[in-house]
Amino acid sequence: MYALDATDRRILEQLDVDARMPVAMIAHNLGLARGTVQARIDKMQAADVFRPHSARVKPAAFGRPVAAMVQVELDQHLISEAIRALASIPEVLECFAPAGDTDLLLRVVARDPEDLYRVSEEIRLCPGITRTSTSLFLRQVIPYRVTGMLAE
């Protein structure tokens, strides 16, 4: 895992304010050489520090304003098949393997409650999945953020 140093964190703070900020402006704001900033950003990209650019697009822009968490229980022998099938469902945004009673935890989106039912059924019918439980998100109260950790 890539270890961020103080300079990396300063660069990331600038990008956290404006992800499209030009390298030359970051360099100017931080009093660093443009080549230094570019080299550090390149190293962080190679080390997979950044989330994919598509993560910036809100699902509502695709007509999917309804969000939910789906807990999945599955036959452990079929976990690879289940994950492959889940990855083919566009409305499945993320899939985690948590500790505890739940085998997989999915963040999904849908057009409306009826569409959420369709997505849930598509998930339930994936190979190896034995049971699901869906919790609808009513609203987001703290958006995804890393700003506080950049200052550490």
C-alpha positions, 0 to 999 in steps of 0.5 A, a space after each residue: 500500500 502506498 504511504 502518503 507523505 505530507 506533500 502528497 496530502 497537500 496535493 490531495 487537499 488541493 484536488 479535494 477542493 477541485 478535482 479538475 484543478 490543473 497541475 500547474 495551479 496546484 504547483 503554484 498554490 503549494 510552492 512546488 515545481 510543476 514536475 514534482 506535482 505531476 510526478 507525485 500524482 502519477 505515482 499515486 495513480 500507479 499505486 491506485 490511490 484515487 477512486 475511479 473518475 466515474 465515482 464522481 457521477 451521481 446515480 440520479 444523473 442516470 435516472 436512479 435516485 433511489 439507493 439501498 443496501 442489500 445484505 446477501 447470504 450465499 452458498 460459500 462454495 459459489 462465492 466466485 460465481 455470485 460475485 461475477 453475476 453481481 458484477 454484471 448488474 449495472 445497478 450494483 455500485 459496490 460489493 463488500 465482504 464484511 465480517 459478521 453474519 452477512 456474506 456480502 453487502 451491496 450498495 445499489 441504486 434504482 429508478 423507483 421502489 418498483 425498480 428496486 424490487 426488480 434489482 433485488 430480484 435480479 440479485 436474489 436470482 444470482 447463482 449461490 445466493 440463498 437470501 437477501 435483505 434490502 434497506 432503503 436509504 431515505 437520504 444521505 446525511 454525510 456524503 463520501 469524504 476524505 477531507 478530515 483524514 488529509 489533515 492528519 
